[in-house]
Amino acid sequence: MRRLIPLLLLAVLLGAGPCARAQGKLALYNWGDYINPEILDRFTKETGIKVTLDTYASNEEMLAKIQAGATGYDIVFPSVHMNDIMLKLGLLEKTGVNAMKGFENIDPAALRSRADPKSEYCLPYAWGTVGIFYNKKKIPQLSSWKDLFAYAEKNPGKVAMLDDMREVLGVGLIINGKPVNSRSPEDVKLAQDTVLKQKKNLAAFSYEVVPLVESGDLAAAHYFVGAMMYVLKKPAELGYVIPAEGATMYQENMCVLKSAPNKANARRFLEFYLRPEVSVLNTIQQKNGTVNRASLKLLPPEMRDNPNINPPEAVRAKLQIFEDLGKDLKTYDRAWTKIKTK
């Protein structure tokens, strides 16, 4: 028995190894290709938690699926205005992420949620601009929305815009000196008419533009700063610009659903992502901005010092972020329907 006791203790300890790690699953629902797979692999290796990932193309698509009763998802990644909508709808879980280790590195400017100003629910995740991705062989110089549309008028079918209501109407508002969150029907009508005037010159409203700009089939496209991953590889051929008139910016937050079946695992993922050496992996892959100030120091110089990825204050002052418009969103819905169907 004296010999058996140490062996039994050893067996118990060895058996406890996997049990000491979190068990079960974690289901993410995110924008397409918007999280570095290496992060998920590292999380699984460290915790034993198996991660699955489904993707969506827009905030509206994600919300519609959740409201339609989709179950099994733990974490979603809404833009800030959608974060607020989901909180008002009672769809998100309070996580206390703002009390987790590492949250002190989050830039206070990223606490943009009006419904969650202290980040008691969601973790600010990433930010970036929405500007113009272009082929320098087709357009050697491009600095503004005015330049883009002037080119489109002379070269119909060679420019595309995003298939996104707020982003497209946002451009129409910016060009006319109006705020992208205007609740004025007159402002929205002005933006609608501006876009409709250009519609005959546009190739399409689409997200699938990168290979077309690379090949030169499109000269330019309204697109996210993530285009910098292609620009940095071919700087002589491709470019990205934040237009001189201003542009929209986005911020995605990481939120746990109230219906999440794996809430403890979801909170553990938030803690894991707060580590600078983890979050920087996503920033490097996506070529967008980081809200983690400690991660900023870990970026390679070509990203940290790039004015398109980390623009100077004068440029940031011209960036606008979408807000939840409540019932006034119907005005935008009507304008977008006219743009798409006329």
VOLUM-760248 format. One record per residue (C-alpha): residue in three letters; residue number from 0; x, y, z. Coordinates in Angstrom, 2 decimals. Last residue first. Layout:
BEGIN
type:seq:u:v:w
ALA:NUM:X:Y:Z
...
This chain:
BEGIN
type:seq:u:v:w
LYS:341:-33.35:53.36:-59.33
THR:340:-33.39:50.22:-57.18
LYS:339:-30.20:50.40:-55.13
ILE:338:-30.17:54.16:-54.66
LYS:337:-33.90:54.32:-53.90
THR:336:-33.60:51.54:-51.33
TRP:335:-30.64:53.34:-49.76
ALA:334:-32.66:56.54:-49.36
ARG:333:-35.56:54.67:-47.74
ASP:332:-33.26:52.84:-45.33
TYR:331:-31.47:56.10:-44.48
THR:330:-34.74:57.76:-43.45
LYS:329:-35.66:54.60:-41.54
LEU:328:-32.49:55.06:-39.48
ASP:327:-34.26:57.97:-37.81
LYS:326:-36.05:55.47:-35.54
GLY:325:-32.82:54.82:-33.63
LEU:324:-29.82:56.60:-35.11
ASP:323:-27.17:54.42:-33.43
GLU:322:-23.90:56.21:-34.12
PHE:321:-21.44:55.96:-36.99
ILE:320:-17.88:57.21:-36.62
GLN:319:-16.46:60.36:-38.21
LEU:318:-12.89:61.11:-39.25
LYS:317:-11.81:64.68:-40.00
ALA:316:-10.06:65.19:-36.64
ARG:315:-8.17:61.98:-37.28
VAL:314:-6.45:63.69:-40.21
ALA:313:-5.14:66.58:-38.12
GLU:312:-4.27:64.14:-35.32
PRO:311:-1.90:62.12:-37.49
PRO:310:-3.04:58.87:-39.11
ASN:309:-2.09:55.45:-37.74
ILE:308:-2.80:53.08:-40.64
ASN:307:-2.74:55.67:-43.43
PRO:306:-0.03:57.73:-41.74
ASN:305:2.32:54.70:-41.50
ASP:304:4.60:55.06:-38.47
ARG:303:3.32:52.06:-36.49
MET:302:2.86:49.98:-39.63
GLU:301:6.22:50.32:-41.37
PRO:300:7.81:50.57:-37.90
PRO:299:6.76:47.02:-36.91
LEU:298:4.09:47.02:-34.19
LEU:297:5.03:46.15:-30.60
LYS:296:4.67:49.70:-29.25
LEU:295:1.11:49.87:-30.53
SER:294:0.31:46.71:-28.59
ALA:293:0.83:48.57:-25.29
ARG:292:-1.64:51.23:-26.41
ASN:291:-4.35:48.65:-27.12
VAL:290:-6.90:50.39:-29.36
THR:289:-5.13:49.10:-32.47
GLY:288:-5.44:50.51:-35.96
ASN:287:-5.68:48.45:-39.12
LYS:286:-3.19:46.34:-41.06
GLN:285:-5.35:43.22:-40.55
GLN:284:-2.50:40.76:-39.97
ILE:283:-0.34:43.09:-37.90
THR:282:-3.34:44.27:-35.88
ASN:281:-4.44:40.71:-35.21
LEU:280:-1.04:39.63:-33.92
VAL:279:-0.87:42.83:-31.83
SER:278:-3.84:41.58:-29.80
VAL:277:-1.85:38.61:-28.50
GLU:276:1.43:40.29:-27.49
PRO:275:-0.58:43.11:-25.93
ARG:274:-2.56:40.71:-23.69
LEU:273:-6.18:41.85:-23.65
TYR:272:-7.05:39.02:-26.05
PHE:271:-6.51:36.38:-23.36
GLU:270:-8.77:38.16:-20.87
LEU:269:-11.49:38.45:-23.52
PHE:268:-11.02:34.75:-24.35
ARG:267:-11.44:33.85:-20.68
ARG:266:-14.67:35.78:-20.60
ALA:265:-15.94:33.72:-23.53
ASN:264:-14.91:30.48:-21.83
ALA:263:-16.94:31.44:-18.76
LYS:262:-19.92:32.42:-20.95
ASN:261:-20.06:29.14:-22.89
PRO:260:-23.73:28.76:-23.92
ALA:259:-23.96:32.42:-25.01
SER:258:-27.58:33.64:-24.94
LYS:257:-26.61:36.95:-23.30
LEU:256:-24.09:37.32:-26.09
VAL:255:-20.51:38.23:-25.24
CYS:254:-19.12:41.30:-26.98
MET:253:-15.87:42.18:-28.77
ASN:252:-16.01:45.71:-30.16
GLU:251:-15.35:46.91:-33.70
GLN:250:-14.44:50.50:-34.38
TYR:249:-15.04:52.11:-37.74
MET:248:-13.90:55.33:-39.32
THR:247:-15.70:57.45:-41.85
ALA:246:-13.89:59.83:-44.11
GLY:245:-12.71:63.41:-44.45
GLU:244:-12.68:65.95:-47.27
ALA:243:-9.01:65.14:-47.94
PRO:242:-9.75:61.48:-48.61
ILE:241:-7.94:58.83:-46.53
VAL:240:-5.82:57.20:-49.21
TYR:239:-4.76:53.70:-50.18
GLY:238:-2.34:52.87:-52.96
LEU:237:-1.30:50.08:-55.28
GLU:236:1.35:49.59:-57.96
ALA:235:4.59:50.98:-56.52
PRO:234:3.60:50.04:-52.98
LYS:233:3.06:46.36:-53.89
LYS:232:3.30:44.34:-50.65
LEU:231:2.51:47.31:-48.42
VAL:230:-0.47:48.16:-50.63
TYR:229:-1.91:44.65:-50.33
MET:228:-2.03:44.58:-46.52
MET:227:-2.97:48.26:-46.71
ALA:226:-6.34:47.24:-48.14
GLY:225:-7.29:46.61:-44.50
VAL:224:-7.85:50.38:-44.45
PHE:223:-11.37:49.66:-45.69
TYR:222:-12.73:50.28:-49.18
HIS:221:-14.33:52.64:-51.72
ALA:220:-12.79:51.32:-54.89
ALA:219:-10.33:52.41:-57.55
ALA:218:-9.12:51.67:-61.08
LEU:217:-11.18:48.52:-61.41
ASP:216:-10.14:45.92:-63.94
GLY:215:-6.63:46.99:-62.93
SER:214:-5.64:43.53:-61.74
GLU:213:-5.08:44.64:-58.13
VAL:212:-8.25:46.74:-58.18
LEU:211:-10.28:43.75:-59.36
PRO:210:-8.61:41.38:-56.89
VAL:209:-9.56:43.72:-53.99
VAL:208:-13.12:44.51:-55.03
GLU:207:-15.38:41.92:-53.42
TYR:206:-17.17:44.23:-50.95
SER:205:-19.52:45.47:-53.66
PHE:204:-21.71:48.29:-54.96
ALA:203:-20.95:48.08:-58.65
ALA:202:-19.17:49.45:-61.71
LEU:201:-20.07:53.03:-60.89
ASN:200:-20.59:55.74:-63.52
LYS:199:-24.38:55.40:-63.70
LYS:198:-24.45:55.59:-59.89
GLN:197:-22.69:58.94:-59.71
LYS:196:-25.78:61.17:-59.76
LEU:195:-27.51:58.63:-57.51
VAL:194:-24.74:59.06:-54.94
THR:193:-25.17:62.84:-54.79
ASP:192:-28.98:62.51:-54.81
GLN:191:-28.89:60.20:-51.79
ALA:190:-26.50:62.50:-49.92
LEU:189:-28.80:65.47:-50.51
LYS:188:-31.81:63.40:-49.47
VAL:187:-29.96:62.43:-46.28
ASP:186:-29.26:66.09:-45.53
GLU:185:-32.89:67.07:-46.17
PRO:184:-34.17:64.22:-44.00
SER:183:-32.09:65.68:-41.14
ARG:182:-30.96:63.06:-38.63
SER:181:-27.31:63.61:-39.52
ASN:180:-25.01:60.85:-38.29
VAL:179:-22.55:61.16:-41.16
PRO:178:-22.27:64.89:-40.50
LYS:177:-22.80:67.16:-43.54
GLY:176:-20.16:68.94:-45.61
ASN:175:-21.67:67.91:-48.93
ILE:174:-18.90:65.47:-49.74
ILE:173:-19.19:64.08:-46.20
LEU:172:-22.93:63.39:-46.56
GLY:171:-22.58:61.50:-49.84
VAL:170:-19.66:59.53:-48.41
GLY:169:-21.79:58.61:-45.39
LEU:168:-24.58:57.55:-47.73
VAL:167:-22.19:54.93:-49.07
GLU:166:-20.89:53.89:-45.65
ARG:165:-24.29:53.81:-43.95
MET:164:-25.95:51.71:-46.66
ASP:163:-23.13:49.25:-47.34
ASP:162:-22.42:47.55:-50.66
LEU:161:-19.10:49.37:-50.81
MET:160:-18.37:51.58:-53.79
ALA:159:-16.85:50.73:-57.15
VAL:158:-14.90:52.67:-59.81
LYS:157:-13.96:51.66:-63.36
GLY:156:-17.42:51.33:-64.86
PRO:155:-17.52:54.82:-66.31
ASN:154:-14.10:56.42:-66.99
LYS:153:-14.53:60.20:-67.35
GLU:152:-17.28:60.44:-64.74
ALA:151:-15.51:57.86:-62.57
TYR:150:-12.30:59.93:-62.59
ALA:149:-14.18:63.01:-61.38
PHE:148:-15.87:60.81:-58.78
LEU:147:-12.57:59.67:-57.31
ASP:146:-10.93:63.10:-57.46
LYS:145:-13.86:64.66:-55.58
TRP:144:-13.66:61.87:-52.99
SER:143:-10.10:63.06:-52.41
SER:142:-6.37:62.46:-52.77
LEU:141:-5.69:60.44:-55.90
GLN:140:-2.59:60.69:-58.07
PRO:139:-1.27:57.95:-60.40
ILE:138:-4.78:56.70:-61.25
LYS:137:-4.71:53.69:-63.60
LYS:136:-1.16:52.50:-62.95
LYS:135:-1.57:53.62:-59.33
ASN:134:-4.39:51.14:-58.72
TYR:133:-6.65:52.38:-55.95
PHE:132:-8.07:51.72:-52.49
ILE:131:-10.12:54.69:-51.26
GLY:130:-11.17:55.42:-47.69
VAL:129:-12.80:53.66:-44.76
THR:128:-10.66:54.13:-41.66
GLY:127:-9.68:51.79:-38.87
TRP:126:-10.38:50.52:-35.40
ALA:125:-9.93:47.33:-33.44
TYR:124:-11.26:45.48:-30.38
PRO:123:-12.91:47.64:-27.76
LEU:122:-14.03:45.06:-25.17
CYS:121:-17.74:44.82:-24.40
TYR:120:-20.02:44.72:-21.35
GLU:119:-18.65:46.90:-18.53
SER:118:-16.92:49.05:-21.11
LYS:117:-17.33:52.25:-19.04
PRO:116:-19.42:54.08:-21.67
ASP:115:-21.67:51.06:-22.38
ALA:114:-24.83:52.51:-23.96
ARG:113:-22.97:55.40:-25.55
SER:112:-20.21:53.11:-26.77
ARG:111:-17.11:55.12:-27.60
LEU:110:-14.69:53.85:-24.96
ALA:109:-11.95:53.82:-27.62
ALA:108:-10.74:57.30:-26.62
PRO:107:-9.78:55.78:-23.26
ASP:106:-7.06:53.79:-25.10
ILE:105:-7.05:50.25:-23.71
ASN:104:-3.84:49.49:-21.80
GLU:103:-5.59:49.63:-18.40
PHE:102:-7.70:46.71:-19.65
GLY:101:-4.66:44.49:-19.16
LYS:100:-5.97:42.58:-16.17
MET:99:-9.76:42.51:-16.19
ALA:98:-11.87:45.18:-14.47
ASN:97:-13.08:46.76:-17.73
VAL:96:-14.08:43.29:-18.94
GLY:95:-16.85:43.18:-16.35
THR:94:-18.71:40.77:-18.61
LYS:93:-22.29:42.08:-18.80
GLU:92:-23.99:39.92:-21.39
LEU:91:-25.45:41.28:-24.62
LEU:90:-28.80:40.81:-26.40
GLY:89:-30.99:43.13:-24.30
LEU:88:-32.30:45.04:-27.32
LYS:87:-30.79:48.27:-26.00
LEU:86:-27.46:46.47:-25.68
MET:85:-27.72:45.21:-29.25
ILE:84:-28.35:48.71:-30.57
ASP:83:-25.38:50.10:-28.65
ASN:82:-22.98:47.42:-29.98
MET:81:-24.45:48.15:-33.42
HIS:80:-23.28:51.75:-33.11
VAL:79:-19.88:50.55:-31.91
SER:78:-19.32:48.04:-34.72
PRO:77:-20.27:44.54:-33.67
PHE:76:-17.86:41.66:-32.96
VAL:75:-19.84:38.67:-31.64
ILE:74:-18.89:36.18:-28.93
ASP:73:-20.70:33.08:-27.64
TYR:72:-22.67:31.70:-30.59
GLY:71:-24.73:28.54:-30.06
THR:70:-28.12:29.92:-30.95
ALA:69:-29.55:31.68:-33.99
GLY:68:-33.01:32.89:-33.01
ALA:67:-33.98:35.27:-35.80
GLN:66:-32.68:38.11:-33.64
ILE:65:-29.17:36.64:-33.78
LYS:64:-29.35:36.18:-37.56
ALA:63:-30.73:39.66:-38.15
LEU:62:-28.07:41.19:-35.93
MET:61:-25.23:39.54:-37.86
GLU:60:-26.61:40.48:-41.27
GLU:59:-27.16:44.07:-40.13
ASN:58:-23.60:44.39:-38.85
SER:57:-22.34:43.31:-42.24
ALA:56:-20.50:40.54:-44.10
TYR:55:-20.79:37.68:-41.60
THR:54:-18.47:34.92:-40.41
ASP:53:-18.56:31.68:-38.43
LEU:52:-15.65:30.63:-36.22
THR:51:-15.18:27.61:-33.96
VAL:50:-12.81:27.49:-30.99
LYS:49:-11.92:24.37:-28.98
ILE:48:-10.96:25.22:-25.41
GLY:47:-7.88:23.33:-24.18
THR:46:-6.71:26.51:-22.49
GLU:45:-3.19:27.26:-23.73
LYS:44:-3.26:25.29:-26.96
THR:43:-6.78:26.51:-27.76
PHE:42:-5.88:30.15:-27.16
ARG:41:-2.74:29.85:-29.26
ASP:40:-4.66:28.35:-32.15
LEU:39:-7.31:31.07:-31.96
ILE:38:-4.69:33.81:-31.99
GLU:37:-2.86:32.14:-34.88
PRO:36:-6.10:32.20:-36.88
ASN:35:-5.83:36.04:-37.02
ILE:34:-9.27:37.55:-36.72
TYR:33:-11.11:39.49:-39.37
ASP:32:-11.25:36.90:-42.14
GLY:31:-15.00:37.55:-42.56
TRP:30:-16.55:39.70:-39.83
ASN:29:-17.11:37.71:-36.66
TYR:28:-19.27:35.06:-34.99
LEU:27:-17.15:33.17:-32.46
ALA:26:-18.10:29.87:-30.81
LEU:25:-16.14:28.70:-27.76
LYS:24:-16.02:25.09:-26.68
GLY:23:-15.51:22.82:-23.71
GLN:22:-12.87:22.49:-21.04
ALA:21:-10.80:25.06:-19.22
ARG:20:-7.42:23.73:-18.20
ALA:19:-6.97:22.23:-14.75
CYS:18:-8.90:19.21:-16.01
PRO:17:-6.16:18.53:-18.56
GLY:16:-3.54:18.26:-15.82
ALA:15:-5.75:16.64:-13.19
GLY:14:-5.12:13.18:-14.59
LEU:13:-1.42:13.61:-14.02
LEU:12:-2.06:14.69:-10.46
VAL:11:-4.43:11.78:-9.83
ALA:10:-1.99:9.30:-11.35
LEU:9:0.85:10.67:-9.24
LEU:8:-1.26:10.37:-6.10
LEU:7:-2.09:6.75:-6.99
LEU:6:1.58:5.99:-7.56
PRO:5:2.53:7.62:-4.26
ILE:4:-0.18:5.55:-2.49
LEU:3:0.71:2.26:-4.21
ARG:2:4.16:1.88:-2.69
ARG:1:2.87:2.39:0.82
MET:0:0.00:0.00:0.00
